[in-house]
Every structure is written in C-alpha cells, then in structure tokens.
Amino acid sequence: MRIRPITQSDWSAIMTIQAQTYHAIDPEPLNVMQSKWLLSPDTCLVVELETQIVGYCLAHPWLGEPPSLNQCLPAQLDNPETLYLHDMAFAPAARGLGAGKALLGRLVAHARRLAVPHLSLVAVQGAESFWEKQGFEHTDTTKCLGSYCDNPSYMRLAL
C-alpha cells in the first residue's frame, strides 16, 4: 500500500470510487472535488495497491462552520482554524488494510504543522463509529447539514 498526493491523472479513479461509495448522497461534481485539491494539494491523497488507486482523501484548511456539499472552494484561505477532512473513501480492495488510519496519521501531522487546534469532518452513512474510535468527538454546529444526508454528524479531533 502506498499513499501519495493526487495527480491530475487520478481523477477518473477517484470519481469512480466516490460513485461506488456514497449511496445516501449524490456524488459531487469533478470541479467541486478538484477545488479542494487545488486549495490544499498536500492533504489530498490517494491510496495505491500495486498500481491501482483503491482510496482517496480530500482534506483542506478551513475557517468557520463546515462547508456545504457541492461548494467550490476558494483558491486560497488565510488563517485556517481546522483541517477539514471533506472526504475519505475506499474501494473494496482497500478495506481492512489500515488505509484509513494511515491517511488520518498523515492528516494529523499536517494539521500540527499548520498549528490548527483540530481536525473536523461531517460523518455520513454510519461512519461515526469509525471516527469515534479515532478520537473524534461529536460537536455542535449552527450550520444546517441537510445537504450531507439524513443524520450527519459534525465531529472534531482535538490536537
């Protein structure tokens, strides 16, 4: 298993994994997904197994309430207060390899370099238990998270 930054040629595989993974929400369009990568290429990663992409992670610095789905991000963001983990998804071939924990470790190290106090995310499709096991805690937000799916949960990991 190899983790590396996303390149332009990875997007077809990423979009396929996104479409296979999310059944409770409509997949985001390519331009929206790529806006996260353009904002923070160091924290947008793929997981390769041999030469096949089997997972990806889109994370970026953020300020304020969680961004809405289908929202293109700005090209630059000053003074972030969190590293927002927008999306982490895996093909069946990656499951059970520890790829999620490995990606999270990379993100935690990057967040510490940014000197932000926490990582944050919106857990969907029952993923709360995975994130709780990683140390994330449920956090209140005033933002309506209805665009994410039924029963989303805003969560943070204090650093």
Phi and psi restraints in degrees (value plus and minus 20) as a CYANA .aco file:
   2 ARG   PHI    -148.1  -108.1
   2 ARG   PSI     115.4   155.4
   3 ILE   PHI    -131.0   -91.0
   3 ILE   PSI     111.4   151.4
   4 ARG   PHI    -169.7  -129.7
   4 ARG   PSI     143.2   183.2
   5 PRO   PHI     -84.1   -44.1
   5 PRO   PSI     130.6   170.6
   6 ILE   PHI     -86.6   -46.6
   6 ILE   PSI     122.0   162.0
   7 THR   PHI    -138.9   -98.9
   7 THR   PSI     146.7   186.7
   8 GLN   PHI     -76.2   -36.2
   8 GLN   PSI     -56.2   -16.2
   9 SER   PHI     -93.8   -53.8
   9 SER   PSI     -26.2    13.8
  10 ASP   PHI    -105.0   -65.0
  10 ASP   PSI     -33.3     6.7
  11 TRP   PHI     -85.7   -45.7
  11 TRP   PSI     -52.8   -12.8
  12 SER   PHI     -81.5   -41.5
  12 SER   PSI     -65.9   -25.9
  13 ALA   PHI     -85.7   -45.7
  13 ALA   PSI     -60.3   -20.3
  14 ILE   PHI     -81.8   -41.8
  14 ILE   PSI     -67.0   -27.0
  15 MET   PHI     -84.8   -44.8
  15 MET   PSI     -54.0   -14.0
  16 THR   PHI     -85.9   -45.9
  16 THR   PSI     -65.9   -25.9
  17 ILE   PHI     -82.8   -42.8
  17 ILE   PSI     -62.6   -22.6
  18 GLN   PHI     -78.4   -38.4
  18 GLN   PSI     -66.7   -26.7
  19 ALA   PHI     -84.2   -44.2
  19 ALA   PSI     -53.9   -13.9
  20 GLN   PHI     -97.2   -57.2
  20 GLN   PSI     -45.2    -5.2
  21 THR   PHI    -110.1   -70.1
  21 THR   PSI     -62.4   -22.4
  22 TYR   PHI    -117.5   -77.5
  22 TYR   PSI      93.9   133.9
  23 HIS   PHI    -128.6   -88.6
  23 HIS   PSI     -37.3     2.7
  24 ALA   PHI    -111.4   -71.4
  24 ALA   PSI     -31.4     8.6
  25 ILE   PHI    -157.0  -117.0
  25 ILE   PSI     136.4   176.4
  26 ASP   PHI     -95.0   -55.0
  26 ASP   PSI     117.3   157.3
  27 PRO   PHI     -78.9   -38.9
  27 PRO   PSI     125.5   165.5
  28 GLU   PHI     -96.1   -56.1
  28 GLU   PSI     129.4   169.4
  29 PRO   PHI     -88.4   -48.4
  29 PRO   PSI     138.5   178.5
  30 LEU   PHI     -75.7   -35.7
  30 LEU   PSI     -65.1   -25.1
  31 ASN   PHI     -82.7   -42.7
  31 ASN   PSI     -53.1   -13.1
  32 VAL   PHI     -90.6   -50.6
  32 VAL   PSI     -64.6   -24.6
  33 MET   PHI     -81.3   -41.3
  33 MET   PSI     -64.9   -24.9
  34 GLN   PHI     -87.6   -47.6
  34 GLN   PSI     -46.5    -6.5
  35 SER   PHI     -83.6   -43.6
  35 SER   PSI     -51.5   -11.5
  36 LYS   PHI     -88.5   -48.5
  36 LYS   PSI     -62.4   -22.4
  37 TRP   PHI     -84.3   -44.3
  37 TRP   PSI     -62.1   -22.1
  38 LEU   PHI     -87.4   -47.4
  38 LEU   PSI     -52.7   -12.7
  39 LEU   PHI     -90.8   -50.8
  39 LEU   PSI     -56.3   -16.3
  40 SER   PHI    -167.7  -127.7
  40 SER   PSI      52.2    92.2
  41 PRO   PHI     -81.6   -41.6
  41 PRO   PSI     -44.2    -4.2
  42 ASP   PHI     -93.2   -53.2
  42 ASP   PSI     -37.7     2.3
  43 THR   PHI    -136.8   -96.8
  43 THR   PSI      -5.2    34.8
  44 CYS   PHI    -132.7   -92.7
  44 CYS   PSI      91.4   131.4
  45 LEU   PHI    -149.6  -109.6
  45 LEU   PSI     136.7   176.7
  46 VAL   PHI    -140.2  -100.2
  46 VAL   PSI     136.9   176.9
  47 VAL   PHI    -131.9   -91.9
  47 VAL   PSI     105.7   145.7
  48 GLU   PHI    -130.4   -90.4
  48 GLU   PSI     119.7   159.7
  49 LEU   PHI    -140.7  -100.7
  49 LEU   PSI      92.6   132.6
  50 GLU   PHI      38.6    78.6
  50 GLU   PSI    -134.0   -94.0
  51 THR   PHI    -132.7   -92.7
  51 THR   PSI     -11.6    28.4
  52 GLN   PHI    -121.4   -81.4
  52 GLN   PSI     114.6   154.6
  53 ILE   PHI     -97.3   -57.3
  53 ILE   PSI     102.8   142.8
  54 VAL   PHI    -140.5  -100.5
  54 VAL   PSI     -17.9    22.1
  55 GLY   PHI    -190.8  -150.8
  55 GLY   PSI     144.6   184.6
  56 TYR   PHI    -173.2  -133.2
  56 TYR   PSI     142.8   182.8
  57 CYS   PHI    -162.1  -122.1
  57 CYS   PSI     111.1   151.1
  58 LEU   PHI    -137.2   -97.2
  58 LEU   PSI      94.5   134.5
  59 ALA   PHI    -156.1  -116.1
  59 ALA   PSI     130.9   170.9
  60 HIS   PHI    -177.3  -137.3
  60 HIS   PSI     135.0   175.0
  61 PRO   PHI     -82.0   -42.0
  61 PRO   PSI     129.5   169.5
  62 TRP   PHI    -171.7  -131.7
  62 TRP   PSI     138.5   178.5
  63 LEU   PHI    -152.3  -112.3
  63 LEU   PSI     104.6   144.6
  64 GLY   PHI      72.9   112.9
  64 GLY   PSI    -178.0  -138.0
  65 GLU   PHI     -83.2   -43.2
  65 GLU   PSI     138.3   178.3
  66 PRO   PHI     -80.1   -40.1
  66 PRO   PSI     124.7   164.7
  67 PRO   PHI     -88.3   -48.3
  67 PRO   PSI     133.0   173.0
  68 SER   PHI     -95.3   -55.3
  68 SER   PSI     136.6   176.6
  69 LEU   PHI     -85.7   -45.7
  69 LEU   PSI     136.2   176.2
  70 ASN   PHI      42.8    82.8
  70 ASN   PSI       3.4    43.4
  71 GLN   PHI    -124.6   -84.6
  71 GLN   PSI      99.3   139.3
  72 CYS   PHI     -90.4   -50.4
  72 CYS   PSI     119.4   159.4
  73 LEU   PHI    -114.4   -74.4
  73 LEU   PSI     138.9   178.9
  74 PRO   PHI     -88.8   -48.8
  74 PRO   PSI     142.7   182.7
  75 ALA   PHI     -93.5   -53.5
  75 ALA   PSI     -39.2     0.8
  76 GLN   PHI    -168.2  -128.2
  76 GLN   PSI     127.6   167.6
  77 LEU   PHI    -159.4  -119.4
  77 LEU   PSI      99.4   139.4
  78 ASP   PHI    -112.8   -72.8
  78 ASP   PSI     128.2   168.2
  79 ASN   PHI      34.0    74.0
  79 ASN   PSI      35.7    75.7
  80 PRO   PHI     -86.3   -46.3
  80 PRO   PSI     133.9   173.9
  81 GLU   PHI    -133.4   -93.4
  81 GLU   PSI     -23.9    16.1
  82 THR   PHI    -175.7  -135.7
  82 THR   PSI     139.8   179.8
  83 LEU   PHI    -122.1   -82.1
  83 LEU   PSI      92.1   132.1
  84 TYR   PHI    -111.4   -71.4
  84 TYR   PSI     100.9   140.9
  85 LEU   PHI    -110.3   -70.3
  85 LEU   PSI      77.0   117.0
  86 HIS   PHI     -94.6   -54.6
  86 HIS   PSI     -59.5   -19.5
  87 ASP   PHI    -179.1  -139.1
  87 ASP   PSI     113.5   153.5
  88 MET   PHI    -160.6  -120.6
  88 MET   PSI      98.5   138.5
  89 ALA   PHI    -161.7  -121.7
  89 ALA   PSI     131.5   171.5
  90 PHE   PHI    -156.7  -116.7
  90 PHE   PSI     124.1   164.1
  91 ALA   PHI     -93.5   -53.5
  91 ALA   PSI     138.7   178.7
  92 PRO   PHI     -73.4   -33.4
  92 PRO   PSI     -52.1   -12.1
  93 ALA   PHI     -83.9   -43.9
  93 ALA   PSI     -39.9     0.1
  94 ALA   PHI    -113.0   -73.0
  94 ALA   PSI     -35.7     4.3
  95 ARG   PHI     -88.4   -48.4
  95 ARG   PSI     116.8   156.8
  96 GLY   PHI      68.0   108.0
  96 GLY   PSI     -20.1    19.9
  97 LEU   PHI    -113.1   -73.1
  97 LEU   PSI     -25.0    15.0
  98 GLY   PHI      61.1   101.1
  98 GLY   PSI      -2.7    37.3
  99 ALA   PHI     -85.0   -45.0
  99 ALA   PSI     -58.3   -18.3
 100 GLY   PHI     -80.8   -40.8
 100 GLY   PSI     -65.9   -25.9
 101 LYS   PHI     -85.6   -45.6
 101 LYS   PSI     -58.5   -18.5
 102 ALA   PHI     -85.9   -45.9
 102 ALA   PSI     -63.9   -23.9
 103 LEU   PHI     -82.6   -42.6
 103 LEU   PSI     -63.5   -23.5
 104 LEU   PHI     -80.4   -40.4
 104 LEU   PSI     -59.7   -19.7
 105 GLY   PHI     -79.8   -39.8
 105 GLY   PSI     -61.3   -21.3
 106 ARG   PHI     -84.2   -44.2
 106 ARG   PSI     -61.2   -21.2
 107 LEU   PHI     -87.7   -47.7
 107 LEU   PSI     -60.1   -20.1
 108 VAL   PHI     -81.1   -41.1
 108 VAL   PSI     -65.2   -25.2
 109 ALA   PHI     -81.0   -41.0
 109 ALA   PSI     -61.8   -21.8
 110 HIS   PHI     -86.9   -46.9
 110 HIS   PSI     -62.1   -22.1
 111 ALA   PHI     -81.0   -41.0
 111 ALA   PSI     -57.8   -17.8
 112 ARG   PHI     -86.3   -46.3
 112 ARG   PSI     -57.5   -17.5
 113 ARG   PHI     -85.2   -45.2
 113 ARG   PSI     -54.0   -14.0
 114 LEU   PHI     -94.6   -54.6
 114 LEU   PSI     -34.9     5.1
 115 ALA   PHI      42.3    82.3
 115 ALA   PSI      18.0    58.0
 116 VAL   PHI    -112.3   -72.3
 116 VAL   PSI     131.5   171.5
 117 PRO   PHI     -97.7   -57.7
 117 PRO   PSI     -34.3     5.7
 118 HIS   PHI    -183.8  -143.8
 118 HIS   PSI     146.2   186.2
 119 LEU   PHI    -120.8   -80.8
 119 LEU   PSI     131.0   171.0
 120 SER   PHI    -159.3  -119.3
 120 SER   PSI     141.3   181.3
 121 LEU   PHI    -184.9  -144.9
 121 LEU   PSI     146.4   186.4
 122 VAL   PHI    -134.2   -94.2
 122 VAL   PSI      94.2   134.2
 123 ALA   PHI    -101.8   -61.8
 123 ALA   PSI     114.6   154.6
 124 VAL   PHI    -151.4  -111.4
 124 VAL   PSI     145.4   185.4
 125 GLN   PHI      33.6    73.6
 125 GLN   PSI      18.0    58.0
 126 GLY   PHI      59.1    99.1
 126 GLY   PSI      -5.4    34.6
 127 ALA   PHI     -98.9   -58.9
 127 ALA   PSI     -23.2    16.8
 128 GLU   PHI     -74.0   -34.0
 128 GLU   PSI     -60.4   -20.4
 129 SER   PHI     -84.6   -44.6
 129 SER   PSI     -58.2   -18.2
 130 PHE   PHI     -81.1   -41.1
 130 PHE   PSI     -67.5   -27.5
 131 TRP   PHI     -88.6   -48.6
 131 TRP   PSI     -54.4   -14.4
 132 GLU   PHI     -81.2   -41.2
 132 GLU   PSI     -61.2   -21.2
 133 LYS   PHI     -84.4   -44.4
 133 LYS   PSI     -42.9    -2.9
 134 GLN   PHI    -109.4   -69.4
 134 GLN   PSI     -20.2    19.8
 135 GLY   PHI      81.3   121.3
 135 GLY   PSI     -18.8    21.2
 136 PHE   PHI     -92.9   -52.9
 136 PHE   PSI     126.3   166.3
 137 GLU   PHI    -142.2  -102.2
 137 GLU   PSI     127.2   167.2
 138 HIS   PHI     -85.1   -45.1
 138 HIS   PSI     117.3   157.3
 139 THR   PHI    -152.7  -112.7
 139 THR   PSI     119.8   159.8
 140 ASP   PHI     -93.1   -53.1
 140 ASP   PSI     127.9   167.9
 141 THR   PHI    -162.5  -122.5
 141 THR   PSI     127.5   167.5
 142 THR   PHI    -106.6   -66.6
 142 THR   PSI     -30.3     9.7
 143 LYS   PHI     -97.5   -57.5
 143 LYS   PSI     117.8   157.8
 144 CYS   PHI     -92.8   -52.8
 144 CYS   PSI     104.8   144.8
 145 LEU   PHI    -122.8   -82.8
 145 LEU   PSI      -0.7    39.3
 146 GLY   PHI     -79.3   -39.3
 146 GLY   PSI     -44.7    -4.7
 147 SER   PHI     -90.4   -50.4
 147 SER   PSI     -37.0     3.0
 148 TYR   PHI     -97.8   -57.8
 148 TYR   PSI     -64.5   -24.5
 149 CYS   PHI     140.2   180.2
 149 CYS   PSI    -197.2  -157.2
 150 ASP   PHI     -92.1   -52.1
 150 ASP   PSI     115.8   155.8
 151 ASN   PHI      44.6    84.6
 151 ASN   PSI      23.8    63.8
 152 PRO   PHI     -93.6   -53.6
 152 PRO   PSI     138.9   178.9
 153 SER   PHI    -154.5  -114.5
 153 SER   PSI      99.9   139.9
 154 TYR   PHI     -99.3   -59.3
 154 TYR   PSI     109.3   149.3
 155 MET   PHI    -156.3  -116.3
 155 MET   PSI     132.6   172.6
 156 ARG   PHI    -154.6  -114.6
 156 ARG   PSI     130.2   170.2
 157 LEU   PHI    -138.9   -98.9
 157 LEU   PSI      92.1   132.1
 158 ALA   PHI     -91.7   -51.7
 158 ALA   PSI     119.3   159.3
